[in-house]
Amino acid sequence: MKLVRYGRAGAEKPGLIDEDGTVRDLSRVVKDITPDVLSPAGLKRLRAVKPSRLPALRGRPRLGCPLAGIGKIVCIGLNYTDHAREVGLPLPSEPLVFIKATSAINGPGDPIVRPRGAVKLDYEVELAAVIGRDARDVSEADAMKHVAAYCIVDDVSERAFQMEHGGTTTKGKSADTFAPIGPWLVTADEVRDPQALDVSTTVNGESRQRGSTANMIFGVRQLVAYVSRFMSLRAGDVLSTGTPAGVAHGMKPPRYLQPGDVVEIGITGLGVQKNRVAGR
């Protein structure tokens, strides 16, 4: 299933995408796409619904973040071999973990707002695993039982905030609008192998990132198990798994985002985001 939330920002309604790509209203079935909906029981209930019997929406409604009530966004840094090479850093021996503030959550087509004082705005296409069942110190063998769905996250970054102002990575990752999520959630049963997906980014139509999740240093299974050692992963948490080579910061010279730029990112089977950069 492809689950969405559509409508005005702050007043989104639940929906799904049918086989023809039409948005169908789920309001009669669930009040919203929440962590409870991603539980085994919640997904079983949705799978019993026939999309053809749901009201079809006309036109192309705005899509918001496809999950309400996200508890935390856990991100992994330097998790692709080619990205590590482009920034001149050794491969990590363990996953590099940081938190991205939930106040950064943004719709998959909404503007990315460059904050005051930002001079090194960057993009990062990332595969995200969405947790459906709480995970506490789980084994790699059991890790995938806790993943309910997958989606795209653009881990928007301000490199000067991240690297030149002290503190931690989180500082450069958490400005408002820095976490476009979506366009939809794809349930895990429809993603045959999360380590065999093509990922890509274009800026103003120019190809910037083109990679594969096969080149992750630590795969989804390893990451769920690893992170759950250090913190509980709760239903509705989002685990964003890193980005391949081609980020603006890694180019020589760097080519950071400017107001008016259009960033388009996609992952096989998970759709495409398209965001315009706005100044402040």
SERO-4910 file (N, C-alpha, C, O; in steps of 0.05 Angstrom, whole numbers):
BEGIN
 pado doro    nc1    nc2    nc3   cac1   cac2   cac3    cc1    cc2    cc3    oc1    oc2    oc3
  Met    A     17    -24      0      0      0      0     17     25      0     39     25     11
  Lys    A      7     46    -12     19     72    -12      0     90      4    -22     96     -5
  Leu    A      9     99     27     -7    115     45      2    144     44     26    150     44
  Val    A    -18    163     43    -12    191     41    -29    207     61    -48    196     73
  Arg    A    -21    232     64    -38    251     78    -40    276     60    -20    286     51
  Tyr    A    -64    284     55    -68    305     34    -84    328     46    -99    325     65
  Gly    A    -82    351     33    -97    374     41    -80    397     52    -55    396     50
  Arg    A    -94    417     62    -80    441     73    -61    434     95    -67    416    111
  Ala    A    -39    447     97    -19    442    118    -31    446    145    -44    466    151
  Gly    A    -28    426    162    -39    426    188    -67    415    190    -78    412    212
  Ala    A    -79    409    168   -106    398    167   -108    375    147   -128    371    134
  Glu    A    -86    359    145    -86    338    126   -105    315    133   -111    310    156
  Lys    A   -114    301    112   -132    278    115   -117    253    106    -99    255     90
  Pro    A   -126    230    116   -113    205    107   -122    196     80   -145    199     73
  Gly    A   -104    183     65   -111    173     39    -92    150     31    -72    144     45
  Leu    A    -98    138      9    -80    119     -3    -79    124    -33    -97    136    -44
  Ile    A    -59    113    -46    -56    115    -75    -64     88    -87    -52     68    -80
  Asp    A    -83     89   -105    -92     64   -117    -74     56   -140    -54     70   -146
  Glu    A    -80     34   -154    -63     24   -175    -60     43   -199    -41     41   -214
  Asp    A    -80     60   -202    -80     80   -224    -66    106   -216    -64    124   -233
  Gly    A    -56    108   -191    -43    132   -182    -62    153   -172    -54    176   -167
  Thr    A    -88    146   -168   -108    164   -157   -107    164   -127   -104    143   -114
  Val    A   -110    188   -115   -112    190    -86   -140    183    -78   -160    194    -88
  Arg    A   -143    164    -59   -168    155    -48   -170    164    -19   -151    161     -4
  Asp    A   -193    174    -11   -198    184     16   -202    161     35   -219    144     31
  Leu    A   -186    161     57   -188    140     77   -202    149    103   -202    135    123
  Ser    A   -214    173    102   -226    185    126   -247    168    139   -252    169    163
  Arg    A   -261    152    123   -282    135    134   -271    110    148   -285     96    163
  Val    A   -245    105    144   -232     81    155   -215     88    179   -216     74    199
  Val    A   -199    109    176   -181    118    198   -182    148    199   -188    162    179
  Lys    A   -177    159    223   -178    188    226   -153    202    215   -155    224    205
  Asp    A   -131    187    215   -106    198    205    -86    175    201    -91    153    211
  Ile    A    -64    180    187    -43    160    185    -24    165    209     -7    182    208
  Thr    A    -28    149    229    -14    152    254      2    126    260     -1    107    245
  Pro    A     20    127    280     34    102    286     16     78    291     24     56    285
  Asp    A     -7     82    303    -25     59    307    -34     46    281    -37     22    280
  Val    A    -37     62    260    -44     51    234    -22     33    223    -28     15    207
  Leu    A      3     38    231     25     22    221     30     -3    237     49    -18    231
  Ser    A     15     -7    258     18    -32    274      8    -56    257     -6    -52    237
  Pro    A     16    -80    264      7   -103    248    -24   -104    246    -34   -110    225
  Ala    A    -37    -98    268    -67    -98    267    -78    -76    250    -97    -80    235
  Gly    A    -65    -52    252    -74    -30    236    -71    -35    206    -88    -28    190
  Leu    A    -48    -46    198    -43    -51    170    -61    -74    160    -70    -73    137
  Lys    A    -67    -93    177    -85   -115    169   -113   -103    163   -126   -112    144
  Arg    A   -121    -84    179   -147    -71    175   -148    -56    148   -168    -58    134
  Leu    A   -127    -42    142   -126    -27    117   -125    -46     93   -137    -40     72
  Arg    A   -111    -68     95   -109    -87     73   -136   -100     66   -140   -110     44
  Ala    A   -154    -99     85   -181   -110     80   -199    -90     64   -221    -98     56
  Val    A   -190    -66     62   -205    -45     48   -201    -47     18   -178    -50      9
  Lys    A   -223    -45      2   -221    -45    -27   -218    -16    -36   -237      0    -33
  Pro    A   -196     -8    -47   -192     20    -56   -214     30    -74   -221     54    -73
  Ser    A   -225     13    -91   -245     22   -110   -270     32    -96   -287     46   -108
  Arg    A   -274     24    -71   -298     33    -56   -294     59    -41   -312     69    -28
  Leu    A   -269     69    -42   -263     94    -28   -267    117    -46   -263    115    -70
  Pro    A   -275    140    -36   -279    164    -53   -253    172    -66   -231    173    -53
  Ala    A   -254    178    -92   -231    186   -107   -229    217   -107   -250    230   -110
  Leu    A   -205    227   -104   -201    256   -105   -196    266   -133   -182    252   -149
  Arg    A   -207    288   -140   -201    300   -166   -177    318   -165   -170    328   -144
  Gly    A   -164    321   -188   -141    338   -189   -117    327   -174   -114    303   -171
  Arg    A    -99    345   -166    -74    337   -153    -72    352   -126    -60    374   -125
  Pro    A    -84    341   -105    -83    355    -80    -55    357    -69    -38    340    -75
  Arg    A    -51    377    -52    -25    379    -38    -21    355    -20    -40    346     -6
  Leu    A      3    344    -20      9    322     -2     27    332     20     46    347     16
  Gly    A     20    325     45     36    332     68     54    309     76     54    288     62
  Cys    A     68    312     98     83    289    109     64    266    112     43    269    124
  Pro    A     71    242    102     52    220    102     46    206    129     31    188    130
  Leu    A     59    215    150     55    203    176     52    225    197     69    243    200
  Ala    A     30    224    212     26    243    234     38    230    260     38    205    263
  Gly    A     47    247    278     56    236    304     83    223    304     88    205    319
  Ile    A    101    232    286    128    221    286    141    229    313    142    252    320
  Gly    A    152    209    327    164    214    353    192    226    350    199    245    364
  Lys    A    208    214    333    235    224    329    245    215    301    236    196    290
  Ile    A    264    231    291    277    225    266    306    219    273    321    237    280
  Val    A    314    194    270    341    185    275    355    183    248    346    169    230
  Cys    A    378    196    246    393    197    221    420    183    224    432    182    245
  Ile    A    429    173    201    455    160    200    473    176    181    466    182    158
  Gly    A    497    184    191    515    199    175    536    181    162    543    160    172
  Leu    A    546    190    139    569    177    125    564    147    122    581    130    130
  Asn    A    542    140    109    534    111    108    535    100     79    526     78     75
  Tyr    A    547    114     61    552    104     34    582    106     28    595    126     34
  Thr    A    592     85     16    621     85     10    629    108     -8    650    120     -3
  Asp    A    613    114    -28    621    135    -46    619    163    -33    635    181    -40
  His    A    600    167    -15    598    192     -1    622    197     17    632    219     20
  Ala    A    630    175     31    654    178     48    678    186     32    694    203     41
  Arg    A    681    174      8    704    181     -9    703    211    -18    723    224    -18
  Glu    A    679    220    -25    678    247    -36    684    269    -15    693    290    -22
  Val    A    678    263     10    684    283     31    711    277     45    718    290     64
  Gly    A    725    256     35    752    251     44    754    240     73    773    246     87
  Leu    A    734    224     81    734    213    108    735    182    107    725    170     88
  Pro    A    748    170    127    749    141    127    721    129    132    704    141    144
  Leu    A    718    104    124    692     90    129    689     86    159    708     77    172
  Pro    A    665     92    170    661     88    199    661     59    206    651     42    191
  Ser    A    671     53    230    671     25    239    644     18    252    637     -5    255
  Glu    A    629     39    261    602     36    271    585     58    260    596     79    252
  Pro    A    559     55    259    541     76    248    544    102    264    546    102    288
  Leu    A    544    125    249    545    151    261    516    161    263    502    165    243
  Val    A    507    165    288    479    170    294    475    199    303    490    209    320
  Phe    A    455    212    292    447    238    303    416    241    300    403    225    287
  Ile    A    405    261    314    377    266    314    370    291    298    384    311    299
  Lys    A    349    289    282    339    312    267    312    320    280    295    303    285
  Ala    A    309    346    287    286    355    302    260    350    286    260    355    262
  Thr    A    239    342    299    213    338    286    201    364    277    183    364    260
  Ser    A    210    386    288    200    412    279    209    419    251    200    438    239
  Ala    A    228    403    240    238    407    213    220    393    192    224    397    168
  Ile    A    200    378    201    184    362    182    170    380    162    159    401    170
  Asn    A    170    372    137    160    388    115    145    370     95    151    346     94
  Gly    A    127    381     80    114    365     60    132    360     36    152    374     32
  Pro    A    126    339     20    144    331     -2    144    350    -25    161    347    -43
  Gly    A    126    369    -26    126    389    -47    126    417    -37    123    436    -52
  Asp    A    130    421    -11    130    447      1    157    461     -1    177    447     -5
  Pro    A    159    487      1    184    501     -2    204    493     20    196    488     43
  Ile    A    229    492     13    251    490     33    260    519     38    269    533     20
  Val    A    258    528     62    264    556     69    292    558     79    299    546     99
  Arg    A    308    574     65    336    579     74    335    597     99    326    620     96
  Pro    A    345    588    122    343    605    146    362    629    145    381    630    129
  Arg    A    357    648    162    373    671    164    402    663    170    407    647    188
  Gly    A    421    675    156    449    669    160    460    644    147    483    638    149
  Ala    A    442    629    133    451    605    120    466    612     94    456    628     78
  Val    A    489    599     90    505    604     65    513    578     51    524    579     29
  Lys    A    508    555     64    518    530     53    495    509     54    498    488     67
  Leu    A    473    515     40    450    497     41    454    474     22    463    477     -1
  Asp    A    447    450     32    453    425     17    429    406     18    411    410     34
  Tyr    A    429    387      0    408    366     -2    421    339      4    445    335      1
  Glu    A    404    320     12    413    292     16    389    274     12    371    273     29
  Val    A    388    260    -10    366    240    -14    372    216      4    394    205      4
  Glu    A    352    207     19    356    185     37    332    166     38    309    175     37
  Leu    A    337    140     39    317    120     45    312    120     75    330    120     91
  Ala    A    286    121     82    279    121    111    262     96    116    243     90    101
  Ala    A    268     83    138    252     61    148    234     71    170    243     85    188
  Val    A    208     65    169    189     75    188    182     52    207    174     30    198
  Ile    A    185     56    232    181     35    252    151     31    258    136     51    261
  Gly    A    143      6    258    114     -1    263    109    -13    290     87    -13    301
  Arg    A    130    -25    301    129    -38    328    153    -29    344    175    -28    333
  Asp    A    150    -24    370    172    -15    386    195    -35    385    191    -59    385
  Ala    A    219    -24    384    243    -40    382    263    -32    404    271     -8    405
  Arg    A    269    -50    421    289    -45    443    309    -67    443    303    -90    449
  Asp    A    334    -60    436    356    -79    435    349   -104    420    352   -126    430
  Val    A    339   -101    395    332   -124    379    356   -135    364    375   -120    360
  Ser    A    354   -160    357    375   -172    341    372   -165    312    351   -157    303
  Glu    A    394   -169    296    391   -165    268    372   -184    255    358   -178    236
  Ala    A    370   -208    267    352   -228    256    323   -220    259    306   -227    242
  Asp    A    317   -204    280    289   -196    285    283   -167    276    261   -158    277
  Ala    A    304   -153    267    301   -124    263    280   -117    243    264    -98    247
  Met    A    278   -131    221    260   -124    200    230   -128    207    212   -117    194
  Lys    A    225   -143    228    198   -146    238    187   -120    249    163   -117    252
  His    A    204   -102    255    196    -76    267    193    -54    247    185    -32    254
  Val    A    200    -59    221    197    -39    200    170    -43    186    164    -64    175
  Ala    A    153    -22    188    127    -24    176    126    -13    148    110    -21    131
  Ala    A    143      7    142    141     20    116    168     34    110    186     36    126
  Tyr    A    169     44     85    192     60     76    182     86     63    160     87     53
  Cys    A    200    106     63    193    131     49    219    145     43    241    136     50
  Ile    A    216    168     29    239    185     23    241    207     43    221    219     51
  Val    A    265    213     52    271    237     68    293    253     53    313    242     45
  Asp    A    289    279     51    310    297     42    323    308     68    311    325     81
  Asp    A    346    298     74    360    308     99    374    334     92    398    336     89
  Val    A    358    355     89    368    382     82    388    390    104    383    387    128
  Ser    A    410    402     95    432    408    114    442    436    108    443    445     86
  Glu    A    450    450    130    464    475    127    493    470    137    498    467    161
  Arg    A    512    468    118    538    458    125    554    477    144    569    468    161
  Ala    A    549    503    141    563    521    159    553    517    188    568    517    206
  Phe    A    526    515    191    515    510    217    525    484    229    531    481    252
  Gln    A    528    464    211    536    437    219    565    435    227    572    421    246
  Met    A    583    450    213    611    445    216    627    468    227    650    465    235
  Glu    A    616    492    227    631    516    234    622    530    259    633    552    265
  His    A    603    520    273    592    533    296    593    516    322    578    522    341
  Gly    A    610    496    322    613    480    346    589    461    350    570    462    334
  Gly    A    590    446    371    567    428    377    566    404    359    586    393    351
  Thr    A    541    395    354    537    370    340    524    373    313    516    395    306
  Thr    A    524    352    298    512    352    271    483    362    271    475    375    252
  Thr    A    468    356    292    440    363    293    435    392    288    415    399    276
  Lys    A    454    409    296    450    438    293    447    446    263    432    465    257
  Gly    A    460    432    245    458    439    217    437    424    202    434    426    178
  Lys    A    421    408    217    401    391    204    372    397    211    354    384    200
  Ser    A    367    416    229    341    417    242    326    443    238    305    447    252
  Ala    A    334    460    220    318    484    216    291    477    205    287    456    193
  Asp    A    272    495    209    245    490    198    246    484    168    262    497    154
  Thr    A    231    465    159    229    456    131    252    438    122    253    430     99
  Phe    A    271    431    140    294    416    132    289    385    131    308    370    128
  Ala    A    264    377    133    259    348    132    234    342    115    214    333    125
  Pro    A    236    348     88    214    339     71    212    308     72    231    294     68
  Ile    A    187    298     76    183    270     79    160    262     60    140    276     58
  Gly    A    163    240     46    142    231     28    153    228      0    177    227     -5
  Pro    A    135    226    -20    107    235    -20     88    216     -5     66    224      3
  Trp    A     96    191     -2     79    171     11     95    151     27    120    150     24
  Leu    A     81    136     43     93    113     56     87     88     39     64     84     31
  Val    A    107     72     34    102     46     20    106     24     41    128     22     53
  Thr    A     86      8     45     88    -13     65    110    -33     58    116    -38     35
  Ala    A    122    -44     79    146    -59     76    142    -84     58    161    -93     45
  Asp    A    118    -94     57    113   -118     41    116   -112     11    119   -131     -5
  Glu    A    115    -86      3    118    -79    -25    147    -71    -32    152    -65    -55
  Val    A    165    -71    -13    193    -65    -18    208    -92    -15    216    -99      7
  Arg    A    213   -105    -37    225   -132    -36    252   -132    -23    258   -150     -7
  Asp    A    269   -113    -30    296   -112    -18    304    -83    -15    310    -69    -35
  Pro    A    304    -73     10    312    -44     14    341    -38      7    348    -15      5
  Gln    A    356    -59      2    385    -55     -5    389    -58    -35    411    -64    -45
  Ala    A    367    -54    -51    370    -56    -80    353    -34    -93    339    -40   -113
  Leu    A    354    -10    -83    338     12    -93    357     34   -104    377     41    -93
  Asp    A    349     45   -127    363     67   -139    354     93   -126    330     97   -120
  Val    A    373    111   -120    367    137   -108    379    158   -125    400    155   -137
  Ser    A    365    181   -127    375    202   -144    366    230   -135    346    233   -121
  Thr    A    381    250   -143    375    278   -139    381    294   -164    402    290   -176
  Thr    A    364    312   -171    370    333   -191    366    360   -179    348    364   -161
  Val    A    381    380   -188    377    408   -180    374    423   -206    391    424   -223
  Asn    A    350    436   -209    343    450   -234    347    432   -258    355    441   -279
  Gly    A    340    407   -255    342    387   -277    369    375   -281    371    357   -298
  Glu    A    389    384   -267    416    374   -270    421    351   -251    416    354   -227
  Ser    A    430    328   -260    435    305   -243    457    311   -223    479    320   -231
  Arg    A    452    307   -198    472    311   -177    479    285   -162    503    278   -159
  Gln    A    459    271   -153    463    245   -139    451    223   -156    429    225   -166
  Arg    A    466    201   -158    456    177   -171    470    153   -159    493    149   -163
  Gly    A    455    138   -143    468    117   -128    449     94   -123    427     93   -134
  Ser    A    457     76   -106    441     52    -99    444     46    -69    466     49    -58
  Thr    A    422     38    -57    424     30    -29    441      5    -25    447     -2     -2
  Ala    A    448     -8    -47    467    -31    -45    494    -21    -34    510    -37    -24
  Asn    A    500      5    -37    526     15    -29    526     26      0    545     40      8
  Met    A    505     21     15    505     28     43    527     13     58    531    -11     52
  Ile    A    540     26     76    560     12     93    545     -6    113    553    -28    118
  Phe    A    524      5    124    507    -10    143    478    -10    132    467     11    127
  Gly    A    467    -34    127    441    -36    116    419    -31    136    424    -28    160
  Val    A    394    -31    126    371    -25    144    370    -44    167    366    -36    190
  Arg    A    374    -70    162    373    -90    183    393    -84    205    386    -84    229
  Gln    A    417    -78    197    438    -72    217    432    -46    232    437    -45    256
  Leu    A    421    -26    218    416      0    231    394     -2    252    397     10    273
  Val    A    373    -16    245    351    -19    265    361    -32    290    356    -23    312
  Ala    A    376    -54    287    387    -68    310    407    -50    326    406    -49    350
  Tyr    A    424    -37    311    445    -20    324    433      3    340    439      6    363
  Val    A    415     18    327    404     41    341    387     33    365    387     46    385
  Ser    A    373     10    363    356      1    385    372     -8    409    361    -12    431
  Arg    A    399    -11    406    416    -16    430    418      9    448    421      7    472
  Phe    A    417     32    435    423     57    449    399     74    456    400     91    473
  Met    A    376     68    442    351     82    448    328     65    438    332     50    418
  Ser    A    306     67    450    282     53    440    273     66    414    271     90    412
  Leu    A    268     49    395    255     58    370    225     52    374    217     29    377
  Arg    A    209     73    374    181     71    379    165     71    353    175     81    332
  Ala    A    141     59    354    124     60    330    120     88    321    113    106    337
  Gly    A    125     93    296    122    120    285    149    135    283    150    157    271
  Asp    A    170    124    294    196    136    290    206    132    262    198    112    248
  Val    A    222    150    252    233    149    225    264    146    227    277    162    241
  Leu    A    274    126    214    303    121    213    314    127    185    309    111    167
  Ser    A    327    149    182    337    158    156    366    148    153    383    153    170
  Thr    A    372    135    131    395    117    129    420    127    115    438    112    109
  Gly    A    421    153    110    445    164     97    441    169     68    421    161     55
  Thr    A    462    182     56    460    191     28    484    183     12    506    181     23
  Pro    A    481    179    -14    504    173    -31    519    198    -39    513    220    -31
  Ala    A    540    194    -56    556    216    -65    540    235    -83    518    228    -93
  Gly    A    550    260    -85    538    279   -103    526    303    -88    514    320   -100
  Val    A    530    304    -61    520    327    -46    535    352    -55    558    351    -65
  Ala    A    523    376    -51    535    401    -59    561    406    -44    580    416    -56
  His    A    563    397    -19    587    402     -3    611    387    -14    634    395    -10
  Gly    A    606    364    -27    627    347    -37    638    355    -64    658    344    -73
  Met    A    624    374    -77    633    382   -104    657    401   -102    661    414    -82
  Lys    A    672    403   -123    696    420   -124    693    439   -147    697    431   -170
  Pro    A    687    465   -143    680    476   -117    651    469   -109    636    460   -125
  Pro    A    644    472    -83    617    465    -74    596    482    -89    601    505    -97
  Arg    A    573    470    -93    551    484   -108    526    482    -90    509    466    -94
  Tyr    A    526    500    -71    504    500    -51    478    510    -64    478    524    -84
  Leu    A    456    503    -51    429    512    -60    425    542    -56    434    553    -36
  Gln    A    411    554    -75    404    582    -74    374    585    -77    361    568    -88
  Pro    A    363    608    -67    334    612    -70    327    611   -100    340    621   -117
  Gly    A    304    597   -105    295    593   -132    303    566   -143    290    557   -162
  Asp    A    323    553   -132    331    526   -141    308    506   -136    294    508   -116
  Val    A    306    487   -154    286    465   -151    301    439   -147    316    430   -164
  Val    A    296    426   -124    308    401   -117    288    379   -121    266    380   -111
  Glu    A    296    359   -137    278    336   -142    293    311   -134    315    305   -144
  Ile    A    282    295   -115    295    271   -106    276    247   -109    251    250   -105
  Gly    A    286    224   -115    270    200   -118    284    175   -110    308    173   -110
  Ile    A    268    155   -104    278    128    -98    259    108   -111    235    111   -112
  Thr    A    271     87   -122    255     66   -136    231     58   -120    234     48    -98
  Gly    A    207     61   -132    183     51   -119    171     69    -97    149     64    -88
  Leu    A    187     89    -89    178    106    -66    169    134    -75    162    150    -58
  Gly    A    170    139   -101    160    164   -111    182    185   -113    206    179   -113
  Val    A    173    210   -116    191    233   -121    181    257   -105    158    262   -103
  Gln    A    200    271    -93    195    297    -81    205    319    -99    224    315   -114
  Lys    A    191    342    -98    200    365   -114    196    390    -97    173    398    -92
  Asn    A    218    403    -88    216    426    -70    232    449    -82    254    446    -93
  Arg    A    220    473    -80    234    497    -88    247    510    -63    234    510    -42
  Val    A    271    521    -67    284    534    -45    274    563    -43    274    577    -63
  Ala    A    266    571    -20    257    599    -15    277    613      4    288    600     22
  Gly    A    281    638      0    297    654     17    281    665     41    257    663     41
  Arg    A    295    676     60    281    688     83    293    715     88    285    730    106
***
